[in-house]
Amino acid sequence: MQANLFAHTYKNKRVLITGHTGFKGSWLALWLKALGAEVAGYSAYLPSDPCNFEVLKLKDGIADHKGDVRDFNHLREVFQDFHPEVVFHLAAQPIVRQSYESPRLTFDTNIGGTVNVLECLRDSEHVRAAVIITSDKCYQNVEWLWGYRENDPLGGDDPYSASKACAELVTRSYCRSIIKPVPDKPVPAIATTRAGNVIGGGDWAADRIVPDCVRAWSVGKPLLVRNPQATRPWQHVLEPLSGYLCIGADLMASGRYHGEAYNFGPDANLNKSVGTLIEQARQHWPEGRWRPTRQARARRKKARCLNSHVKKPNNIFPGGLR
């Protein structure tokens, strides 16, 4: 963990993370603790069993608040009691397939929850910077081969993608019409970040390719893969987290990125297919087997990738799965 990467930017700062029990949220909480921040978290539940939040024993080192981001009154109480100076909003319903089963929950959480966070930011006299984390799925998927840029059209046909596009639009609206800088009245500087397809230790979530490999192979079953030819912008979890911290630091320092959106993803030539990632995992689990589903054998699809305007993450192949 590179504690000196941000010098003393976060030292002694009060930082609130929504979704701190999740895969990315728990690693972000640990990193901020290493940076000397006073960290509070707000999450409704532990997303997996086992859970990285528990493995890292974070409950002993931060203020752990159990609450649903859809509960505005409870969220506002946490803001009022903790007086955060920096906010990272990660709380979400993050699974695409679940969004088909629970579309209302997905929209309420990913859109309504973001509105609740923005309302708390609007009322806060202490927050200096806020980073709203959405997803690379927020772009309208037009099936082209090159990466999406921050100014490309937002969209999404499935509920998850649509909810993240809406979260982007809601945040932009607040930044441009409600929480906007005016003379002699400081307001929080807010930016959104878009990343996806992270891998790394501590991820036990459902519908994630590496955890799915482990779950299947540990009981001697083959992994069924829906779309092995699909390419993804794989990156280690610490790569986008470093981007979030960089944006937060700059928002605190100058506020010049207020209302802006930023992609975090690898160079296009580092994108690999799902099948390639699975084969890389098999190098560490040679007896592991996998096969495409019947639907996968009937189609071939190129997935969208991010075109980032920030420093590119390192190539995680072949060492990133160790």
SERO-4910 file (N, C-alpha, C, O; in steps of 0.05 Angstrom, whole numbers):
BEGIN
 pado doro    nc1    nc2    nc3   cac1   cac2   cac3    cc1    cc2    cc3    oc1    oc2    oc3
  Met    A     17    -24      0      0      0      0     18     25      0     34     28     18
  Gln    A     16     42    -20     34     65    -23     23     89     -7      9    106    -17
  Ala    A     30     89     19     19    109     37     31    137     30     18    157     36
  Asn    A     55    138     18     67    164     13     60    175    -15     70    196    -22
  Leu    A     42    162    -29     36    171    -56     22    198    -56     25    213    -75
  Phe    A      7    204    -36     -8    229    -34      3    247    -12    -11    265     -3
  Ala    A     28    243     -5     42    260     15     23    262     40     16    241     52
  His    A     16    287     48     -1    290     71    -28    300     64    -42    312     80
  Thr    A    -37    295     39    -62    305     29    -86    296     47   -103    313     53
  Tyr    A    -86    271     55   -109    260     69   -103    257     99   -121    249    114
  Lys    A    -80    264    108    -73    261    136    -91    278    154    -93    302    150
  Asn    A   -103    265    174   -121    278    193   -146    289    180   -161    304    194
  Lys    A   -152    283    155   -177    291    143   -199    272    151   -195    248    153
  Arg    A   -223    282    154   -246    266    159   -258    257    132   -267    274    117
  Val    A   -257    231    127   -266    221    101   -289    201    105   -286    182    121
  Leu    A   -311    206     91   -334    187     92   -335    171     66   -333    183     44
  Ile    A   -337    145     69   -340    127     46   -367    114     47   -373     99     67
  Thr    A   -385    118     28   -409    102     26   -402     76     11   -387     77     -9
  Gly    A   -413     54     20   -405     28      7   -378     19     16   -364      6      1
  His    A   -370     25     41   -343     18     50   -339    -11     56   -317    -20     59
  Thr    A   -361    -27     56   -358    -56     61   -354    -72     35   -349    -96     36
  Gly    A   -357    -58     12   -353    -72    -14   -324    -76    -21   -306    -69     -6
  Phe    A   -320    -89    -43   -293    -96    -53   -276    -71    -55   -255    -69    -42
  Lys    A   -284    -52    -71   -268    -28    -75   -269    -10    -50   -249      2    -42
  Gly    A   -293     -8    -37   -295      9    -14   -278      0      9   -267     18     23
  Ser    A   -275    -26     14   -258    -35     36   -229    -29     31   -214    -22     49
  Trp    A   -220    -34      6   -192    -27      0   -187      3      2   -165     12     10
  Leu    A   -206     19     -7   -204     48     -5   -202     57     25   -186     74     32
  Ala    A   -218     44     42   -217     51     70   -190     44     82   -179     60     98
  Leu    A   -179     21     75   -153     13     85   -131     32     76   -114     40     91
  Trp    A   -132     40     50   -112     59     39   -114     86     54    -93     97     61
  Leu    A   -138     96     58   -141    121     71   -132    120    100   -120    139    110
  Lys    A   -136     97    113   -125     94    140    -95     96    140    -83    108    157
  Ala    A    -83     83    120    -54     84    117    -44    112    112    -21    119    119
  Leu    A    -60    129     99    -53    156     94    -58    175    118    -52    199    116
  Gly    A    -68    164    139    -72    179    164    -99    193    166   -102    211    182
  Ala    A   -118    185    149   -144    198    150   -161    186    173   -156    164    182
  Glu    A   -180    202    182   -200    192    200   -224    183    183   -237    200    171
  Val    A   -229    158    182   -248    146    163   -274    138    176   -274    125    198
  Ala    A   -296    144    163   -322    133    171   -334    120    146   -330    129    123
  Gly    A   -350     99    151   -363     85    129   -392     83    133   -402     83    156
  Tyr    A   -407     81    111   -436     79    112   -445     58     92   -443     63     68
  Ser    A   -454     35    102   -462     13     84   -485     -2     96   -488     -3    121
  Ala    A   -502    -14     79   -525    -28     88   -520    -56     97   -534    -67    114
  Tyr    A   -499    -69     86   -495    -98     91   -467   -106     83   -452    -90     70
  Leu    A   -459   -130     90   -435   -142     81   -442   -157     55   -460   -173     55
  Pro    A   -428   -151     32   -437   -160      6   -430   -189      0   -440   -200    -20
  Ser    A   -414   -202     16   -406   -229     10   -397   -243     35   -392   -230     56
  Asp    A   -394   -269     33   -384   -285     56   -365   -306     44   -373   -325     31
  Pro    A   -339   -303     50   -326   -282     67   -327   -255     54   -335   -252     31
  Cys    A   -320   -234     70   -321   -207     61   -295   -193     67   -284   -195     89
  Asn    A   -285   -178     47   -259   -165     50   -259   -146     74   -238   -143     87
  Phe    A   -281   -133     79   -283   -114    102   -277   -128    128   -263   -117    145
  Glu    A   -287   -153    131   -281   -168    155   -253   -179    155   -239   -180    176
  Val    A   -244   -189    132   -217   -200    130   -196   -179    138   -176   -185    152
  Leu    A   -200   -154    130   -181   -132    136   -185   -121    164   -170   -104    173
  Lys    A   -206   -131    178   -211   -122    206   -215    -91    207   -205    -78    225
  Leu    A   -229    -81    187   -233    -52    186   -252    -41    207   -250    -17    214
  Lys    A   -269    -58    216   -289    -48    236   -275    -37    261   -286    -20    275
  Asp    A   -251    -47    267   -236    -39    290   -222    -12    286   -213      1    305
  Gly    A   -220     -3    261   -203     20    256   -218     44    244   -206     65    240
  Ile    A   -244     41    239   -259     63    227   -286     66    242   -294     47    256
  Ala    A   -300     88    237   -328     90    247   -346     77    227   -351     86    205
  Asp    A   -357     54    236   -373     37    218   -403     42    223   -414     34    243
  His    A   -416     54    203   -444     60    205   -460     42    187   -455     40    163
  Lys    A   -479     27    199   -497     10    183   -521     26    174   -537     35    191
  Gly    A   -524     29    148   -547     44    138   -550     42    108   -530     37     94
  Asp    A   -574     45     99   -580     43     70   -578     71     58   -589     90     69
  Val    A   -565     73     35   -561     99     23   -588    111     14   -590    135      8
  Arg    A   -608     94     12   -635    104      5   -649    117     29   -669    131     25
  Asp    A   -638    114     53   -650    126     77   -637    153     81   -616    156     94
  Phe    A   -650    174     70   -639    201     71   -635    211     99   -614    223    105
  Asn    A   -654    207    116   -652    219    143   -629    207    159   -614    221    173
  His    A   -625    180    156   -602    168    170   -576    177    158   -557    183    173
  Leu    A   -575    178    132   -550    188    119   -543    216    127   -520    222    133
  Arg    A   -563    233    128   -559    261    136   -549    263    165   -532    279    172
  Glu    A   -559    245    183   -550    245    210   -520    238    212   -505    250    227
  Val    A   -511    219    195   -483    212    195   -466    236    185   -445    242    197
  Phe    A   -475    250    164   -461    274    155   -460    294    177   -439    306    182
  Gln    A   -482    299    191   -482    319    212   -465    312    236   -454    330    249
  Asp    A   -464    287    243   -448    278    266   -418    277    260   -402    284    277
  Phe    A   -411    267    236   -383    262    229   -369    287    217   -345    290    219
  His    A   -384    305    204   -373    328    191   -351    321    171   -328    331    175
  Pro    A   -356    304    151   -335    296    133   -324    320    117   -339    339    111
  Glu    A   -298    319    111   -286    339     94   -284    328     65   -283    344     46
  Val    A   -283    302     63   -281    289     36   -301    266     36   -304    252     56
  Val    A   -315    262     14   -334    240     11   -328    224    -14   -324    236    -35
  Phe    A   -327    198    -11   -326    180    -34   -352    164    -34   -357    148    -16
  His    A   -368    167    -55   -393    153    -57   -391    129    -75   -390    131    -99
  Leu    A   -390    105    -62   -389     80    -77   -413     63    -73   -417     43    -87
  Ala    A   -430     69    -54   -453     51    -47   -471     48    -72   -478     68    -85
  Ala    A   -478     23    -79   -493     18   -103   -503    -11   -103   -495    -27    -87
  Gln    A   -522    -16   -120   -529    -43   -128   -511    -48   -153   -517    -38   -174
  Pro    A   -490    -64   -150   -469    -65   -170   -470    -87   -191   -452    -89   -208
  Ile    A   -490   -105   -189   -490   -129   -206   -510   -126   -229   -534   -120   -224
  Val    A   -500   -129   -254   -517   -125   -277   -540   -145   -277   -563   -137   -281
  Arg    A   -534   -171   -273   -555   -191   -274   -577   -187   -253   -600   -192   -257
  Gln    A   -568   -177   -229   -588   -172   -208   -606   -149   -216   -629   -148   -206
  Ser    A   -596   -131   -232   -613   -108   -240   -637   -117   -256   -657   -103   -256
  Tyr    A   -634   -139   -271   -658   -150   -285   -678   -161   -266   -702   -159   -271
  Glu    A   -669   -173   -245   -687   -185   -225   -699   -164   -206   -722   -167   -197
  Ser    A   -684   -143   -201   -693   -123   -181   -688    -95   -193   -671    -80   -183
  Pro    A   -702    -88   -214   -698    -62   -227   -705    -38   -209   -690    -18   -209
  Arg    A   -726    -41   -194   -734    -19   -176   -712    -14   -155   -704      9   -150
  Leu    A   -703    -35   -143   -682    -33   -123   -657    -20   -135   -644     -3   -123
  Thr    A   -650    -28   -160   -627    -18   -173   -630     12   -178   -611     28   -172
  Phe    A   -653     21   -189   -657     49   -194   -658     65   -168   -647     87   -166
  Asp    A   -672     55   -148   -675     69   -123   -647     73   -110   -641     94    -99
  Thr    A   -631     52   -111   -604     54    -98   -585     71   -114   -572     89   -103
  Asn    A   -583     65   -139   -562     78   -155   -568    107   -163   -550    123   -167
  Ile    A   -594    113   -167   -602    140   -173   -611    155   -148   -600    176   -141
  Gly    A   -631    144   -134   -640    157   -109   -619    159    -88   -617    180    -74
  Gly    A   -602    139    -85   -580    140    -66   -561    163    -73   -551    176    -55
  Thr    A   -555    166    -99   -537    188   -107   -549    215   -101   -536    233    -93
  Val    A   -576    218   -106   -589    242   -100   -587    248    -70   -583    271    -62
  Asn    A   -591    228    -53   -589    232    -24   -561    242    -16   -559    260      0
  Val    A   -540    230    -28   -513    239    -22   -509    268    -31   -498    284    -16
  Leu    A   -519    275    -55   -516    302    -65   -531    322    -47   -522    344    -43
  Glu    A   -554    314    -37   -569    332    -19   -554    336      7   -554    358     18
  Cys    A   -541    315     17   -524    318     41   -501    336     35   -493    353     52
  Leu    A   -489    334     12   -467    351      4   -476    380      2   -463    399     10
  Arg    A   -500    384     -9   -512    410    -12   -515    424     15   -511    448     17
  Asp    A   -523    409     35   -528    421     62   -503    423     79   -504    436    100
  Ser    A   -481    410     71   -458    408     89   -441    434     88   -438    446     66
  Glu    A   -432    442    111   -413    465    113   -384    456    116   -366    473    118
  His    A   -380    430    115   -353    419    121   -340    406     97   -316    406     95
  Val    A   -356    394     79   -345    378     57   -331    397     37   -342    417     28
  Arg    A   -306    390     31   -291    406     11   -290    392    -16   -289    405    -36
  Ala    A   -292    365    -16   -289    350    -41   -306    325    -39   -308    313    -18
  Ala    A   -318    317    -62   -333    292    -63   -328    279    -90   -329    292   -111
  Val    A   -324    253    -90   -320    237   -114   -343    217   -116   -346    200    -98
  Ile    A   -358    220   -137   -381    202   -141   -373    180   -161   -367    186   -184
  Ile    A   -372    156   -152   -362    134   -168   -386    121   -183   -405    112   -170
  Thr    A   -385    121   -209   -407    108   -224   -396     83   -237   -389     64   -223
  Ser    A   -394     82   -264   -386     57   -277   -380     63   -307   -390     82   -318
  Asp    A   -363     46   -318   -358     48   -347   -383     39   -363   -385     44   -387
  Lys    A   -402     27   -350   -427     18   -363   -446     42   -368   -468     38   -379
  Cys    A   -439     66   -359   -457     89   -362   -459     99   -391   -477    114   -397
  Tyr    A   -441     89   -409   -442     99   -437   -463     83   -453   -467     59   -449
  Gln    A   -474     97   -473   -492     83   -492   -474     64   -508   -455     73   -521
  Asn    A   -481     38   -507   -464     18   -520   -471     17   -550   -491      6   -558
  Val    A   -453     28   -566   -458     28   -595   -440      8   -610   -439      8   -634
  Glu    A   -427     -9   -594   -412    -32   -606   -389    -25   -624   -381    -40   -641
  Trp    A   -377     -1   -619   -353      5   -635   -329     -7   -621   -329    -15   -598
  Leu    A   -306     -7   -637   -283    -21   -627   -264     -4   -611   -247    -15   -596
  Trp    A   -267     22   -612   -249     40   -596   -262     47   -570   -285     41   -565
  Gly    A   -246     60   -553   -255     65   -526   -275     89   -524   -276    106   -542
  Tyr    A   -290     89   -503   -308    111   -498   -294    134   -484   -277    130   -467
  Arg    A   -301    158   -492   -290    182   -480   -311    195   -462   -334    189   -464
  Glu    A   -301    212   -444   -319    224   -425   -342    240   -437   -363    243   -424
  Asn    A   -338    250   -461   -359    266   -474   -376    250   -493   -392    262   -508
  Asp    A   -373    224   -493   -391    207   -510   -418    204   -496   -421    208   -472
  Pro    A   -439    198   -512   -466    197   -502   -470    176   -479   -459    154   -481
  Leu    A   -484    184   -459   -491    166   -437   -516    150   -445   -532    159   -462
  Gly    A   -519    127   -433   -542    110   -440   -541     84   -425   -528     82   -404
  Gly    A   -554     64   -435   -555     38   -422   -582     25   -426   -602     37   -418
  Asp    A   -582      1   -436   -607    -13   -441   -615    -30   -416   -639    -32   -411
  Asp    A   -596    -42   -402   -604    -57   -378   -607    -37   -355   -596    -15   -355
  Pro    A   -622    -45   -334   -627    -27   -312   -602    -17   -298   -600      7   -290
  Tyr    A   -581    -34   -295   -557    -25   -281   -544     -3   -297   -538     19   -286
  Ser    A   -539     -7   -323   -525     13   -339   -541     39   -340   -530     61   -338
  Ala    A   -568     36   -343   -584     60   -344   -583     75   -318   -583    100   -318
  Ser    A   -582     61   -296   -582     74   -270   -556     89   -266   -555    111   -254
  Lys    A   -534     79   -276   -508     92   -273   -507    117   -292   -495    137   -284
  Ala    A   -518    115   -316   -520    138   -333   -536    160   -320   -529    184   -321
  Cys    A   -559    152   -308   -575    172   -294   -561    185   -270   -563    209   -265
  Ala    A   -545    169   -256   -529    180   -234   -510    201   -244   -505    221   -230
  Glu    A   -498    196   -267   -481    216   -279   -496    242   -286   -487    264   -280
  Leu    A   -520    239   -298   -535    262   -305   -545    278   -281   -545    302   -281
  Val    A   -553    264   -260   -562    276   -236   -539    292   -223   -543    315   -215
  Thr    A   -515    280   -222   -492    294   -211   -485    319   -227   -480    340   -215
  Arg    A   -486    317   -253   -479    340   -270   -500    362   -265   -493    386   -264
  Ser    A   -525    355   -262   -546    375   -257   -541    390   -231   -543    414   -230
  Tyr    A   -535    375   -210   -529    387   -184   -505    406   -186   -506    428   -176
  Cys    A   -484    397   -200   -460    413   -202   -464    439   -218   -452    459   -212
  Arg    A   -481    438   -238   -485    461   -255   -507    479   -247   -508    503   -256
  Ser    A   -526    470   -230   -548    487   -224   -554    490   -194   -568    509   -187
  Ile    A   -543    472   -177   -550    473   -149   -525    477   -131   -524    495   -115
  Ile    A   -506    459   -135   -481    461   -119   -459    474   -137   -441    460   -146
  Lys    A   -462    499   -143   -443    512   -161   -429    534   -146   -441    548   -129
  Pro    A   -404    539   -153   -388    559   -139   -400    587   -143   -407    595   -165
  Val    A   -402    602   -121   -410    630   -121   -391    645   -104   -380    634    -85
  Pro    A   -388    671   -109   -369    687    -92   -377    687    -63   -400    689    -55
  Asp    A   -357    684    -46   -360    685    -17   -377    663     -5   -386    665     18
  Lys    A   -382    642    -20   -397    619    -10   -384    593    -19   -390    584    -41
  Pro    A   -366    582     -3   -353    557    -11   -373    534    -14   -391    531      3
  Val    A   -370    518    -34   -386    494    -38   -368    470    -43   -345    474    -50
  Pro    A   -377    446    -38   -361    422    -44   -354    421    -74   -371    426    -90
  Ala    A   -329    414    -80   -322    408   -107   -327    379   -113   -319    362    -98
  Ile    A   -342    373   -134   -352    347   -140   -344    338   -167   -345    353   -186
  Ala    A   -336    313   -170   -330    301   -196   -339    272   -196   -343    260   -175
  Thr    A   -344    261   -220   -352    233   -223   -329    218   -235   -313    229   -251
  Thr    A   -328    192   -229   -307    175   -241   -320    149   -251   -340    139   -239
  Arg    A   -309    139   -273   -321    116   -287   -300     95   -291   -280    100   -305
  Ala    A   -304     72   -280   -285     50   -283   -301     24   -281   -324     24   -272
  Gly    A   -288      2   -289   -301    -24   -287   -282    -46   -290   -258    -41   -296
  Asn    A   -291    -71   -285   -275    -95   -290   -249    -95   -274   -228    -99   -285
  Val    A   -252    -91   -248   -229    -92   -230   -226   -120   -219   -246   -134   -215
  Ile    A   -202   -128   -215   -196   -154   -202   -176   -149   -180   -162   -129   -180
  Gly    A   -174   -169   -163   -155   -167   -141   -163   -183   -117   -185   -194   -116
  Gly    A   -146   -185    -98   -151   -200    -74   -175   -188    -58   -179   -164    -58
  Gly    A   -190   -206    -45   -212   -197    -29   -238   -195    -43   -258   -186    -31
  Asp    A   -240   -203    -68   -265   -202    -83   -278   -229    -82   -269   -248    -94
  Trp    A   -301   -231    -68   -316   -256    -66   -344   -252    -77   -362   -268    -72
  Ala    A   -349   -230    -92   -376   -224   -102   -385   -244   -123   -369   -257   -136
  Ala    A   -412   -246   -125   -423   -263   -146   -421   -249   -173   -418   -225   -175
  Asp    A   -421   -266   -194   -419   -256   -222   -394   -240   -227   -395   -221   -243
  Arg    A   -372   -248   -215   -345   -237   -221   -328   -260   -230   -328   -281   -217
  Ile    A   -314   -256   -251   -302   -279   -265   -281   -294   -248   -281   -318   -247
  Val    A   -263   -279   -234   -243   -293   -218   -255   -307   -194   -249   -331   -190
  Pro    A   -272   -294   -178   -285   -309   -156   -302   -333   -167   -303   -353   -154
  Asp    A   -315   -329   -190   -330   -352   -201   -312   -375   -208   -319   -398   -204
  Cys    A   -288   -369   -218   -268   -391   -223   -262   -406   -198   -263   -431   -197
  Val    A   -256   -391   -177   -248   -404   -152   -271   -421   -140   -267   -443   -131
  Arg    A   -296   -410   -141   -319   -424   -130   -323   -450   -145   -329   -471   -133
  Ala    A   -321   -449   -172   -326   -474   -187   -304   -494   -184   -309   -517   -180
  Trp    A   -279   -485   -187   -256   -503   -187   -251   -515   -159   -240   -537   -157
  Ser    A   -258   -500   -138   -253   -511   -111   -270   -535   -104   -264   -550    -86
  Val    A   -292   -538   -119   -309   -562   -115   -308   -580   -139   -326   -598   -142
  Gly    A   -289   -577   -156   -284   -595   -179   -304   -592   -201   -307   -611   -217
  Lys    A   -317   -569   -204   -336   -565   -225   -324   -548   -247   -307   -531   -241
  Pro    A   -333   -551   -272   -324   -533   -293   -339   -506   -291   -362   -505   -283
  Leu    A   -325   -485   -298   -336   -458   -299   -351   -454   -325   -340   -459   -346
  Leu    A   -377   -446   -323   -392   -440   -347   -390   -411   -353   -396   -394   -336
  Val    A   -382   -404   -378   -375   -377   -385   -395   -367   -406   -398   -380   -427
  Arg    A   -408   -345   -401   -428   -335   -420   -417   -323   -445   -428   -326   -466
  Asn    A   -393   -310   -443   -383   -296   -466   -352   -295   -466   -341   -274   -460
  Pro    A   -339   -317   -472   -310   -319   -468   -295   -301   -488   -272   -293   -482
  Gln    A   -307   -294   -511   -293   -277   -530   -294   -247   -523   -279   -231   -534
  Ala    A   -312   -239   -505   -315   -211   -498   -289   -200   -486   -277   -212   -469
  Thr    A   -281   -177   -496   -257   -163   -485   -265   -144   -463   -287   -132   -465
  Arg    A   -248   -141   -443   -254   -124   -421   -229   -107   -414   -207   -116   -418
  Pro    A   -233    -83   -403   -210    -67   -394   -202    -74   -366   -206    -59   -347
  Trp    A   -191    -98   -362   -183   -108   -336   -163    -90   -323   -144    -80   -336
  Gln    A   -166    -85   -297   -146    -70   -282   -147    -79   -253   -168    -87   -243
  His    A   -124    -77   -240   -123    -84   -212   -138    -64   -195   -139    -40   -203
  Val    A   -151    -72   -174   -169    -55   -158   -155    -29   -149   -168     -9   -147
  Leu    A   -129    -31   -143   -115     -7   -133   -111     14   -154   -106     37   -148
  Glu    A   -113      7   -180   -110     26   -201   -132     47   -201   -126     71   -199
  Pro    A   -158     40   -203   -178     61   -202   -179     75   -175   -185     98   -174
  Leu    A   -173     60   -153   -173     73   -127   -153     96   -126   -158    117   -114
  Ser    A   -129     91   -138   -109    113   -139   -120    137   -154   -114    160   -148
  Gly    A   -136    131   -175   -148    153   -190   -168    168   -174   -169    193   -175
  Tyr    A   -185    154   -159   -204    167   -141   -190    185   -122   -199    208   -117
  Leu    A   -169    175   -110   -154    191    -90   -141    216   -103   -140    237    -92
  Cys    A   -131    212   -128   -119    235   -142   -140    256   -148   -134    280   -143
  Ile    A   -163    248   -157   -184    268   -163   -193    281   -137   -196    306   -137
  Gly    A   -196    266   -115   -204    278    -90   -183    298    -80   -191    320    -70
  Ala    A   -158    292    -83   -137    310    -75   -137    336    -91   -134    358    -80
  Asp    A   -141    334   -117   -142    358   -134   -167    374   -128   -165    399   -128
  Leu    A   -190    361   -123   -214    376   -116   -210    392    -90   -219    415    -88
  Met    A   -196    380    -71   -190    395    -46   -172    418    -51   -175    440    -39
  Ala    A   -152    414    -69   -131    434    -73   -141    458    -88   -134    481    -82
  Ser    A   -158    453   -109   -165    476   -127   -195    477   -135   -205    498   -141
  Gly    A   -208    454   -134   -236    453   -143   -239    457   -173   -262    461   -183
  Arg    A   -217    456   -188   -219    462   -217   -234    440   -233   -243    445   -255
  Tyr    A   -236    416   -221   -250    394   -235   -279    392   -227   -292    372   -233
  His    A   -290    412   -214   -318    411   -205   -336    406   -229   -335    421   -248
  Gly    A   -353    386   -226   -372    380   -247   -362    363   -270   -376    358   -289
  Glu    A   -336    355   -269   -324    340   -290   -327    310   -285   -332    301   -263
  Ala    A   -324    294   -307   -325    265   -305   -298    254   -316   -287    265   -335
  Tyr    A   -289    232   -304   -263    220   -312   -265    190   -314   -276    176   -297
  Asn    A   -254    180   -336   -251    151   -340   -226    141   -328   -206    155   -327
  Phe    A   -226    116   -318   -202    102   -309   -202     75   -322   -218     58   -315
  Gly    A   -183     70   -340   -181     45   -353   -153     42   -366   -139     61   -368
  Pro    A   -147     18   -374   -120     12   -386   -119     21   -415   -139     27   -427
  Asp    A    -95     21   -426    -91     25   -454   -106      3   -469   -108    -20   -460
  Ala    A   -116     10   -493   -133     -9   -508   -117    -34   -514   -129    -56   -515
  Asn    A    -91    -32   -519    -75    -56   -526    -71    -75   -502    -60    -97   -505
  Leu    A    -80    -66   -478    -78    -84   -455   -104    -98   -449   -105   -115   -431
  Asn    A   -125    -91   -464   -151   -105   -460   -148   -134   -468   -136   -141   -489
  Lys    A   -160   -152   -452   -158   -181   -457   -187   -192   -456   -205   -181   -444
  Ser    A   -190   -215   -469   -216   -228   -469   -220   -242   -443   -201   -248   -427
  Val    A   -245   -249   -438   -252   -264   -414   -238   -291   -414   -228   -300   -394
  Gly    A   -237   -304   -438   -224   -329   -440   -194   -328   -433   -183   -346   -421
  Thr    A   -181   -306   -442   -153   -302   -435   -148   -300   -405   -129   -311   -394
  Leu    A   -166   -285   -392   -164   -282   -363   -167   -309   -349   -153   -315   -330
  Ile    A   -186   -325   -358   -191   -351   -346   -166   -369   -350   -158   -383   -332
  Glu    A   -155   -369   -374   -131   -385   -379   -108   -376   -362    -91   -392   -353
  Gln    A   -106   -349   -357    -85   -339   -339    -90   -350   -310    -71   -358   -297
  Ala    A   -115   -351   -302   -121   -362   -276   -114   -392   -274   -105   -402   -253
  Arg    A   -118   -407   -297   -112   -435   -297    -82   -441   -294    -75   -463   -286
  Gln    A    -65   -421   -299    -37   -426   -295    -31   -429   -265    -11   -442   -258
  His    A    -48   -419   -248    -45   -422   -219    -64   -444   -208    -62   -451   -185
  Trp    A    -81   -454   -226   -100   -476   -218   -103   -494   -242   -124   -494   -255
  Pro    A    -82   -510   -248    -81   -525   -274   -104   -544   -277   -112   -550   -300
  Glu    A   -115   -554   -256   -137   -574   -259   -164   -560   -264   -184   -573   -268
  Gly    A   -164   -534   -263   -189   -519   -268   -199   -523   -297   -183   -522   -315
  Arg    A   -225   -526   -300   -237   -530   -326   -259   -509   -331   -271   -500   -312
  Trp    A   -263   -503   -356   -284   -484   -362   -295   -490   -390   -281   -502   -407
  Arg    A   -319   -481   -395   -330   -484   -422   -351   -462   -426   -363   -453   -407
  Pro    A   -354   -454   -451   -375   -433   -457   -403   -445   -454   -407   -469   -459
  Thr    A   -421   -428   -447   -449   -437   -446   -459   -440   -475   -446   -432   -494
  Arg    A   -482   -452   -477   -494   -456   -504   -499   -429   -517   -495   -426   -542
  Gln    A   -508   -409   -502   -513   -383   -514   -487   -370   -523   -486   -357   -544
  Ala    A   -465   -374   -508   -439   -363   -515   -429   -375   -541   -417   -361   -558
  Arg    A   -434   -400   -545   -424   -413   -570   -439   -402   -594   -430   -405   -617
  Ala    A   -462   -390   -589   -478   -381   -612   -473   -352   -619   -484   -341   -639
  Arg    A   -456   -338   -604   -452   -310   -610   -422   -303   -605   -408   -317   -591
  Arg    A   -414   -281   -617   -387   -271   -613   -390   -240   -611   -403   -228   -629
  Lys    A   -380   -229   -591   -385   -201   -585   -360   -187   -575   -345   -198   -559
  Lys    A   -357   -163   -584   -335   -146   -574   -346   -127   -554   -364   -111   -560
  Ala    A   -335   -127   -529   -346   -110   -508   -333    -83   -510   -311    -79   -521
  Arg    A   -346    -64   -498   -336    -37   -498   -313    -34   -478   -311    -50   -459
  Cys    A   -296    -15   -483   -273    -10   -466   -271     20   -461   -282     36   -476
  Leu    A   -257     26   -440   -254     54   -433   -230     67   -447   -210     54   -451
  Asn    A   -233     92   -454   -211    108   -464   -206    130   -444   -220    149   -442
  Ser    A   -185    126   -428   -180    143   -405   -163    167   -412   -146    165   -429
  His    A   -169    190   -400   -153    214   -403   -134    218   -380   -122    239   -378
  Val    A   -131    198   -363   -112    200   -341    -91    179   -345    -91    163   -364
  Lys    A    -71    179   -327    -49    160   -329    -59    132   -331    -76    124   -315
  Lys    A    -49    116   -349    -58     89   -354    -49     70   -333    -26     72   -324
  Pro    A    -66     51   -324    -57     31   -305    -36     13   -318    -33     11   -342
  Asn    A    -21     -1   -301     -1    -20   -310    -15    -45   -321    -38    -51   -315
  Asn    A      0    -60   -337    -10    -85   -347    -11   -105   -325      9   -111   -312
  Ile    A    -35   -116   -319    -38   -135   -297    -32   -163   -306    -31   -181   -289
  Phe    A    -27   -168   -332    -21   -195   -341      9   -197   -344     22   -178   -354
  Pro    A     22   -219   -336     10   -242   -324      8   -242   -294     -4   -261   -282
  Gly    A     20   -222   -280     23   -224   -251      0   -217   -234      0   -222   -210
  Gly    A    -21   -204   -246    -42   -193   -230    -60   -212   -216    -74   -205   -198
  Leu    A    -59   -238   -224    -77   -257   -212    -64   -272   -189    -77   -289   -176
  Arg    A    -39   -267   -183    -26   -282   -162    -38   -275   -135    -29   -286   -115
***
